[in-house]
Amino acid sequence: MGRDVLPDMWTYQVVEAYDDTDYRVLKQAEEQVRRELAAGHWNARLRGSAPSA
């Protein structure tokens, strides 16, 4: 445990790098979608883009 899983990086460094880059971006996007869903914005967008009968 704690060995280099990527060249010149310890396991905890890989996890910290992921948290600081990819995960943070995905988490922020998910929070934005949740806020918009809670406010009803997505529902209004879907209704506005539906073809009229």
VENMO-V889986 format. One record per pair of residues at least 24 apart in sequence whose C-alpha atoms are under 7 Angstrom apart, sorted by sequence separation. I is the first residue (numbers start at 1). J is the second residue. D is the distance in whole Angstrom. If there is no record, write none. Layout:
{{I	J	D} {I	J	D}}
This chain:
none
